[in-house]
């Protein structure tokens, strides 16, 4: 047998073993890079954690007043380097605003920036005009006051700007703060309550820094992710606590990053609250997932005296972790805060057996189920005469909105960006109402993520309950009250809530993704909460056209109403004309055979979602059940009455 033939099996065996070793080494290296190595593993934890000061306000004429000043500043995060920042009542971040249920409050916000801002009370039940949305602009040098009663249970809320197109940039600079509500139940519970000692606020934020120490606002995969962690605005922080049970109130204040919170020794702890308040009983766990905007409260027992690091784990799933790593946004394996227990003679608080009573909302009581498709296909504008006309009208509306100053908020015009992921196929338009909710209704919203990224869905101004995820009933922390819910790619999450307060026919609330750059680029919609208008029976039980005019004194408006009155009457189609005039010309009114309603409060306009910055004219076709089957809004009246007649005659039941 030739020598090379005899040695060939040995060479193949050696090569196979060497290849196997290489594969194993590569696998071990990849696993270490993805799941073991902390992105910021160089921390030495030498800076004492900053604790935001508390703001209790002052009582003036029976109302508790708080003064919040938004201004530019600077902060030394790294020795010898000053970072330009912005904050509230200070250079970076803001005070913890302490509210108590049952009080009436005035939150007075002074804008000392050189650009428009707003201030949104994230998680608060407030009237739409007090919500601090993009519609409540605060001009440079001006102030704005939000006044409302505090009427919700104890909860860890927060506040941040909401100017459309630049929310992410404002929060990134440091304009945000905590807002905690106390009530009789929270006061009665045997929980740690000494602020900054055993009741610790934790604001998690990631940042990118330039070499000179300045913040770098750089998008990656459509959002801003940092590689440097700031906890309460502190880099490389440690916290000394007593060796007993400590309460942490956690906020994900980052623009886009999701955190999988735990400790580096994998110790277990108890979650006691979600966004909207206490859970019913403490939940034993070793992880808390926090998407941007979400909050949680946890109790951690440090009686063993061991030093431990609060961290974020790479637990987004194997494929997403790999994708994130190669996208350059990291694995999420981050060190956050070193906890250094010290001996104490004080006894630890006992773990409460019960925290709260949460009444589950009965889904059978829901008046409506609304689809909320995140990052799905965009709505087309084609498909017939009506679609083309509405496209033209929408373009006119957006141009008018831009001329009226909507570009002042972030330079993106009325629409707010063309490139962002849509909701229900549409991106944000400041002049468009997307949904109309009736005051007093319970609704189910089906939030379906059809994109490739996770989206935290936030809804103003209510707390909701999660019914199920992908058909599986809620468990664990999902049983708590929420205002922001993380929806992973492909998932369908159903939420239920009651809209039992604060109707406004003109000023909308928002719903949006709380990845701030997604929101700024248009992943947001608007909805009105409205009361049922008087004389609603005029449009039910029959095919009806409702048309909105600026007034019978307006020549072309009156001719429009006369034309519709004549043609629709001939075709046995009901017509209702809506005017904002309080005292319309009675001679002209008498010339119309149709009903004319003076809508001075805007209830009718709000009922059909034609409010706020929208166009002055609108025409709506309703079937016999009162459902809208066609709608046109534009600066000028819709005049093609024969097109409407043809549509009406094709409706079922005609």
C-alpha positions in Angstrom: 0.0 0.0 0.0 1.5 3.4 -0.9 2.5 5.6 2.0 0.2 8.5 1.1 -2.7 6.2 0.8 -2.0 4.8 4.3 -1.7 8.3 5.9 -4.8 9.8 4.1 -7.3 8.7 6.8 -5.1 10.1 9.5 -4.8 13.5 7.7 -8.6 13.6 7.2 -9.1 12.8 10.9 -6.6 15.5 12.0 -8.2 18.1 9.6 -11.7 17.1 10.9 -10.6 17.5 14.5 -8.9 20.9 13.7 -12.1 22.1 11.9 -14.2 21.0 14.8 -12.0 22.8 17.3 -12.1 26.0 15.1 -15.9 25.8 14.9 -16.2 25.3 18.7 -13.8 28.2 19.4 -15.7 30.4 17.0 -19.0 29.4 18.6 -17.7 30.0 22.1 -16.3 33.4 21.0 -19.6 34.4 19.4 -21.5 33.2 22.5 -19.2 35.3 24.6 -19.5 38.3 22.4 -23.3 38.0 22.3 -24.4 36.8 25.7 -21.5 37.1 28.2 -19.5 40.3 27.4 -21.0 43.5 28.6 -20.9 46.3 26.1 -19.8 48.6 28.9 -17.8 46.1 30.9 -15.1 48.6 31.7 -17.1 50.4 34.4 -15.5 50.9 37.8 -18.6 52.3 39.5 -16.9 55.2 41.2 -19.6 58.0 40.9 -22.3 58.3 43.5 -25.7 57.9 42.0 -27.5 61.3 41.7 -31.0 61.3 43.1 -33.4 63.9 41.5 -34.7 66.3 44.1 -38.4 66.3 44.9 -40.9 68.9 44.0 -44.0 69.2 46.2 -45.3 72.5 44.9 -47.1 75.2 46.9 -50.8 75.5 47.7 -52.3 78.7 46.2 -56.0 79.4 46.6 -56.7 75.7 47.2 -54.7 74.4 44.2 -51.2 72.9 44.4 -48.9 74.7 41.9 -45.7 73.4 40.4 -43.2 75.5 38.4 -41.1 73.8 35.8 -38.6 75.7 33.7 -37.2 74.1 30.6 -33.8 75.5 29.7 -30.4 74.7 28.2 -27.5 73.8 30.4 -24.3 71.7 30.7 -23.2 68.7 32.7 -19.8 67.1 33.3 -20.5 63.4 32.7 -16.8 62.7 32.1 -13.9 64.5 34.0 -12.9 67.7 32.2 -15.6 67.5 29.5 -18.7 69.7 29.6 -21.7 68.3 27.7 -24.3 70.8 26.3 -27.6 69.6 27.7 -31.2 70.7 28.5 -33.2 70.0 31.6 -36.1 71.0 33.8 -35.3 73.2 36.8 -31.7 72.1 36.3 -29.1 71.3 33.6 -30.2 67.7 32.9 -33.4 65.8 33.7 -35.9 67.3 36.1 -37.2 66.9 39.7 -39.5 64.2 40.8 -42.9 65.8 41.0 -44.9 64.4 43.9 -48.7 64.5 43.4 -51.5 63.2 45.7 -54.8 61.9 44.6 -57.7 64.2 45.3 -55.8 67.5 44.8 -56.2 70.0 42.1 -52.9 71.0 40.5 -51.5 73.6 38.2 -48.3 72.7 36.4 -46.8 75.9 35.0 -44.2 75.2 32.3 -41.8 78.0 31.3 -40.0 77.4 28.0 -36.5 79.1 28.0 -35.3 77.1 25.0 -34.8 78.8 21.7 -37.4 76.6 20.0 -41.0 75.4 20.5 -41.5 72.6 23.0 -44.4 71.0 24.9 -44.7 69.0 28.1 -46.7 65.7 28.2 -47.7 64.0 31.5 -47.2 60.4 30.5 -49.7 58.2 32.1 -51.9 60.9 33.6 -55.7 61.1 33.1 -56.0 64.7 32.0 -58.3 66.7 29.6 -57.0 66.7 26.0 -56.2 70.5 26.2 -53.9 69.7 29.2 -52.2 66.7 27.8 -49.1 68.4 26.5 -49.4 67.0 23.0 -48.0 68.6 19.8 -51.1 70.8 19.8 -50.2 72.5 23.1 -47.2 74.3 21.8 -45.1 76.5 24.2 -43.3 79.2 22.2 -39.8 80.2 23.2 -40.0 82.6 26.2 -43.6 81.7 26.8 -45.3 79.6 29.5 -48.2 77.2 29.5 -50.3 76.0 32.5 -51.8 72.5 32.7 -54.6 72.4 35.3 -56.5 69.3 36.3 -57.6 67.2 39.2 -55.4 64.2 40.3 -57.9 61.4 40.2 -56.1 58.1 39.7 -54.4 55.6 41.9 -50.8 55.7 43.1 -48.5 55.1 40.2 -44.9 55.8 38.9 -45.5 58.2 36.0 -43.2 60.6 34.1 -43.2 63.8 32.1 -41.4 64.6 28.8 -41.7 66.9 25.8 -43.9 65.9 22.9 -43.3 68.4 20.0 -43.9 66.6 16.8 -40.8 65.9 14.8 -38.4 66.7 17.6 -39.6 64.7 20.7 -36.6 62.4 20.4 -34.1 65.2 20.2 -35.6 67.1 23.2 -35.6 64.0 25.4 -32.1 63.0 24.3 -30.8 66.3 25.5 -32.3 65.7 28.9 -35.8 67.2 29.1 -37.7 64.6 31.2 -38.5 63.8 34.8 -40.5 61.5 37.1 -44.0 62.2 38.4 -45.2 60.0 41.3 -48.8 59.8 42.6 -49.5 58.9 46.2 -52.9 57.9 47.6 -54.4 56.4 50.8 -53.6 52.8 49.7 -49.9 53.6 48.9 -49.6 55.4 52.3 -51.1 52.5 54.2 -48.9 49.7 52.6 -45.9 48.7 54.6 -43.4 49.5 51.8 -40.1 51.4 51.8 -41.0 55.1 51.4 -37.9 57.1 52.4 -37.0 58.9 49.1 -33.4 58.3 48.0 -32.7 56.0 51.0 -34.9 52.9 50.6 -37.2 54.2 47.9 -34.9 54.8 44.9 -35.8 56.5 41.6 -34.0 54.9 38.6 -34.1 56.6 35.2 -32.4 54.5 32.5 -31.0 56.2 29.4 -28.4 55.3 26.8 -26.3 57.9 25.0 -23.7 58.3 22.4 -20.9 60.8 23.1 -18.5 62.6 20.7 -14.8 62.8 21.7 -15.3 66.3 23.1 -18.1 65.0 25.4 -21.1 66.3 23.4 -24.2 64.1 22.8 -24.3 62.5 19.4 -27.8 62.1 18.0 -27.2 59.5 15.4 -29.9 57.2 14.0 -29.2 53.5 13.5 -31.9 51.4 12.0 -34.3 54.3 12.3 -33.7 55.2 15.9 -31.0 56.4 18.4 -29.1 53.8 20.4 -26.3 54.6 22.7 -23.3 52.6 24.1 -23.0 54.6 27.3 -25.4 54.3 30.1 -26.6 57.2 32.3 -28.6 56.3 35.4 -30.4 59.4 36.7 -27.9 61.3 34.6 -24.9 59.6 36.3 -22.2 57.8 34.4 -20.4 54.9 36.1 -22.7 55.0 39.2 -22.8 53.2 42.5 -25.5 53.3 45.2 -25.0 52.5 48.9 -28.0 51.1 50.6 -28.8 49.5 53.9 -28.7 45.7 54.0 -32.5 45.2 53.9 -35.3 45.3 51.4 -35.0 48.3 49.0 -37.6 49.6 46.6 -36.6 50.7 43.1 -38.9 52.7 40.8 -37.6 52.1 37.3 -38.2 54.1 34.2 -37.0 53.4 30.7 -36.3 56.9 29.6 -34.3 55.9 26.5 -35.3 56.9 23.0 -35.3 53.3 21.6 -33.5 50.7 23.7 -35.3 47.9 25.4 -33.9 46.6 28.7 -34.1 43.2 30.3 -33.5 44.2 33.9 -31.9 41.8 36.5 -28.9 41.4 38.7 -25.5 39.9 37.8 -25.9 37.2 40.5 -29.4 36.3 39.0 -31.0 36.9 42.4 -34.7 37.0 42.5 -36.8 40.0 43.6 -40.4 41.0 43.6 -42.2 43.3 41.1 -44.9 45.3 42.8 -46.1 47.8 40.2 -46.4 48.5 36.5 -47.1 51.7 34.5 -50.4 52.5 36.1 -50.0 51.3 39.7 -49.6 48.4 42.0 -50.1 44.8 41.0 -52.6 42.8 43.2 -49.8 40.8 44.8 -46.0 40.9 44.6 -44.6 38.9 41.6 -41.5 36.9 42.3 -39.1 37.1 39.3 -35.5 37.7 38.2 -36.2 39.8 35.2 -38.3 42.9 34.3 -38.6 43.9 30.7 -38.8 47.7 30.1 -39.5 49.2 26.6 -39.1 52.9 26.1 -41.8 54.7 28.2 -42.5 51.7 30.5 -42.2 51.8 34.3 -42.0 49.2 37.0 -41.5 49.0 40.8 -39.4 46.2 42.3 -38.5 45.2 45.9 -35.0 43.7 46.3 -33.7 42.1 49.5 -30.0 43.0 50.2 -29.9 41.5 53.7 -27.1 39.1 52.5 -24.8 42.1 52.4 -23.4 41.1 49.0 -22.4 43.7 46.4 -24.3 43.3 43.2 -24.7 45.0 39.8 -28.0 45.9 38.3 -27.7 45.1 34.6 -29.6 44.6 31.4 -29.4 41.1 29.8 -29.3 40.2 26.1 -32.6 38.4 26.2 -34.3 39.6 23.1 -34.1 36.2 21.5 -31.2 34.6 19.6 -32.0 35.9 16.1 -32.8 39.4 17.3 -29.7 39.5 19.5 -27.5 38.5 16.5 -29.2 41.0 14.3 -28.9 43.8 16.8 -25.2 43.0 17.2 -24.4 43.2 13.5 -26.6 46.3 13.1 -24.2 48.0 15.5 -26.8 48.7 18.2 -25.3 46.1 20.6 -26.8 43.1 22.4 -28.3 45.0 25.3 -25.8 43.3 27.7 -25.2 46.4 29.8 -24.0 47.1 33.3 -26.2 49.7 34.9 -25.6 50.4 38.6 -23.5 48.8 41.4 -25.4 48.3 44.7 -23.2 48.4 47.8 -25.1 47.2 50.9 -24.0 48.4 54.3 -24.8 46.9 57.7 -27.9 48.2 59.5 -29.8 47.7 62.7 -33.1 48.6 61.1 -35.5 45.8 60.4 -36.5 45.1 56.8 -40.0 45.9 55.6 -42.0 42.7 55.3 -43.2 41.7 51.9 -46.9 42.6 51.7 -49.3 39.8 50.9 -51.6 42.0 49.0 -51.0 45.4 47.3 -54.1 46.3 45.3 -57.5 45.2 44.0 -57.7 45.2 40.2 -61.2 44.7 38.7 -60.9 43.1 35.3 -62.8 44.8 32.5 -65.4 42.5 30.9 -64.6 42.2 27.2 -68.3 41.6 26.5 -69.0 45.2 27.5 -66.8 46.6 24.7 -68.7 48.9 22.3 -66.1 48.6 19.6 -63.0 46.7 18.6 -60.4 48.8 16.7 -57.5 47.3 14.7 -54.1 49.0 15.2 -51.7 47.6 12.6 -48.2 48.7 13.3 -45.7 48.9 10.4 -48.0 47.2 8.0 -48.5 48.2 4.3 -49.2 51.9 3.7 -52.6 53.0 2.6 -52.9 53.4 -1.2 -54.6 56.5 -2.6 -55.8 55.0 -5.8 -58.9 53.1 -6.8 -61.5 55.4 -8.1 -62.7 59.0 -8.3 -63.4 59.4 -4.5 -59.8 58.2 -3.6 -58.2 60.6 -6.1 -60.3 63.5 -4.8 -59.4 62.7 -1.2 -55.7 62.6 -2.1 -56.0 66.1 -3.6 -57.9 67.3 -0.6 -55.4 65.9 1.8 -52.5 67.5 0.0 -54.3 70.9 0.1 -55.0 70.3 3.9 -51.3 69.6 4.5 -50.2 72.6 2.6 -52.6 74.8 4.6 -51.4 73.3 7.8 -47.8 74.1 6.8 -48.7 77.7 6.1 -50.4 78.0 9.4 -47.2 77.1 11.2 -47.1 73.4 11.8 -43.5 73.4 10.4 -42.5 75.2 13.6 -42.4 71.9 15.4 -39.4 70.1 14.1 -39.5 71.3 10.5 -41.5 68.4 9.2 -44.7 70.1 8.3 -48.2 69.0 9.1 -47.7 65.3 8.2 -44.6 64.8 10.3 -42.4 62.7 8.1 -42.9 60.4 5.1 -40.4 57.6 5.9 -41.5 56.3 9.3 -43.5 53.1 9.9 -47.2 53.7 9.7 -50.1 52.8 11.9 -53.1 51.4 10.0 -51.3 52.3 6.8 -51.0 56.0 7.6 -48.3 58.3 9.0 -49.1 61.2 11.3 -50.9 64.2 10.0 -51.5 67.0 12.5 -54.7 68.1 10.6 -56.3 64.6 10.4 -58.3 62.8 13.1 -57.8 59.1 12.7 -60.3 57.7 15.3 -63.3 58.9 17.2 -64.2 57.4 20.6 -67.5 57.9 22.4 -67.3 59.2 26.0 -68.2 56.4 28.3 -67.4 53.5 25.9 -65.3 50.5 26.7 -63.1 49.5 23.7 -60.8 46.8 22.7 -57.8 47.7 20.5 -56.1 44.9 18.6 -52.4 46.0 18.3 -50.7 43.9 15.6 -47.0 44.4 14.8 -46.5 43.5 11.2 -43.0 44.9 11.0 -39.6 43.5 11.7 -38.9 45.6 14.9 -40.5 45.6 18.3 -42.8 48.6 18.9 -43.9 49.8 22.3 -47.4 51.1 21.8 -48.5 54.0 24.0 -52.0 55.4 24.4 -53.0 58.7 25.9 -54.9 59.4 28.3 -56.0 56.1 29.9 -54.6 53.1 31.7 -55.5 49.8 30.0 -55.5 46.1 30.7 -53.9 43.5 28.5 -56.4 40.9 27.5 -54.1 38.5 25.7 -51.0 38.1 23.6 -51.4 36.0 20.5 -54.5 34.5 21.9 -52.9 33.5 25.2 -54.5 35.1 28.3 -52.5 37.6 30.3 -50.4 36.4 33.2 -47.8 37.9 35.6 -47.0 41.6 35.2 -49.4 41.8 32.1 -52.2 41.7 34.7 -51.3 45.2 35.9 -52.5 48.5 34.6 -50.5 49.8 31.6 -50.3 52.7 29.3 -47.4 51.4 27.2 -47.2 47.8 25.9 -44.3 46.2 24.1 -45.4 44.4 20.9 -42.7 42.2 19.4 -42.6 41.5 15.6 -45.5 39.4 14.4 -47.4 39.6 17.7 -51.0 40.5 18.3 -51.8 42.1 21.6 -55.4 43.0 22.6 -55.9 45.7 25.2 -59.1 47.0 26.8 -59.9 50.3 28.4 -62.7 52.6 29.4 -62.9 56.1 28.1 -64.9 57.4 31.0 -63.6 61.0 31.3 -62.7 64.2 29.4 -64.6 64.6 26.1 -63.4 67.3 23.7 -64.8 67.6 20.2 -61.9 69.7 19.0 -58.6 68.7 20.7 -57.2 65.2 20.0 -55.3 62.7 22.1 -52.4 60.6 20.6 -51.5 57.0 20.2 -48.0 56.1 18.9 -44.9 54.0 19.1 -42.8 55.1 22.0 -39.5 54.6 20.1 -39.2 58.3 19.9 -37.7 58.5 16.4 -40.5 56.3 15.1 -43.0 58.6 16.7 -41.2 61.7 15.2 -41.2 60.1 11.8 -44.9 59.6 11.7 -45.7 56.4 13.7 -48.5 58.2 15.5 -52.2 58.8 15.2 -54.8 61.1 16.7 -58.2 60.4 18.3 -61.0 62.4 19.7 -63.1 61.5 22.8 -66.6 62.9 22.1 -70.0 63.2 23.7 -73.1 62.2 21.7 -74.5 65.3 20.1 -78.0 66.4 20.6 -80.5 65.4 17.8 -78.5 62.4 16.8 -81.8 60.7 15.9 -81.8 62.9 12.8 -79.1 60.7 11.2 -80.1 57.2 12.3 -82.4 54.7 10.7 -82.0 56.1 7.2 -79.4 56.8 4.6 -78.1 60.2 5.4 -75.7 62.9 4.1 -74.2 65.2 6.7 -72.5 68.3 5.3 -70.5 70.9 7.3 -70.5 74.5 6.1 -68.8 77.6 7.6 -72.2 79.4 7.7 -75.3 80.2 5.7 -74.0 83.8 5.3 -71.2 82.4 3.2 -72.3 82.6 -0.4 -70.7 79.4 -1.8 -71.6 77.5 1.4 -75.2 78.4 1.0 -75.3 77.5 -2.7 -73.7 74.1 -1.7 -76.4 73.5 0.9 -79.2 74.5 -1.6 -77.9 72.2 -4.3 -77.6 69.2 -1.9 -81.0 70.0 -0.4 -82.7 69.9 -3.8 -81.0 66.8 -5.3 -80.9 64.6 -2.2 -84.6 65.3 -1.5 -85.5 64.3 -5.0 -83.7 61.0 -4.4 -85.2 60.4 -1.0 -81.9 60.7 0.8 -81.8 62.5 4.2 -79.7 65.6 4.5 -78.5 67.3 7.7 -76.6 70.6 7.4 -74.2 71.7 10.2 -73.2 75.2 10.8 -71.1 76.7 13.6 -73.2 79.9 13.6 -75.2 80.5 16.8 -77.9 82.5 15.1 -78.0 81.7 11.3 -80.0 83.8 9.0 -83.6 82.5 9.4 -84.7 83.6 6.0 -82.0 81.4 4.4 -82.6 78.6 6.8 -86.4 78.6 5.9 -85.5 78.1 2.2 -84.0 74.7 3.1 -86.3 71.7 3.5 -83.5 69.8 5.3 -82.5 69.9 9.0 -80.0 72.6 9.9 -78.2 72.4 13.2 -76.2 75.1 15.0 -73.1 73.3 16.3 -71.5 76.1 18.4 -69.7 73.7 20.7 -68.3 71.6 17.9 -69.9 68.3 19.1 -71.1 67.3 15.6 -67.7 68.1 14.0 -66.0 66.0 16.7 -68.4 63.2 16.2 -67.2 62.8 12.6 -63.6 63.5 13.3 -63.5 66.9 11.6 -61.9 69.0 14.3 -58.9 71.0 15.4 -56.7 72.1 12.5 -58.8 70.2 9.9 -60.5 71.7 7.0 -63.6 74.0 7.2 -65.8 71.8 5.0 -66.8 68.2 5.2 -69.4 65.9 3.7 -70.2 62.5 5.2 -72.4 59.6 3.9 -73.9 57.3 6.5 -75.8 54.1 6.0 -79.0 53.4 7.9 -77.1 52.1 10.9 -75.3 55.4 11.3 -71.9 54.0 10.1 -69.7 56.3 8.0 -69.3 54.8 4.5 -67.7 57.8 2.8 -66.2 61.1 3.9 -64.7 64.1 2.2 -62.9 67.0 3.9 -61.4 69.9 2.1 -61.1 73.7 2.3 -63.9 74.0 -0.2 -67.3 72.3 -0.2 -67.7 68.9 -2.0 -70.0 69.7 -4.9 -70.4 66.4 -6.8 -73.8 65.6 -5.3 -74.7 63.1 -8.1 -71.6 61.0 -7.2 -73.0 60.9 -3.6 -76.4 59.9 -4.9 -74.9 57.0 -6.8 -73.0 55.8 -3.8 -76.0 56.1 -1.6 -78.2 54.1 -3.9 -75.7 51.2 -3.9 -75.8 50.9 -0.1 -77.4 47.7 1.4 -81.0 48.2 2.4 -81.7 50.9 -0.3 
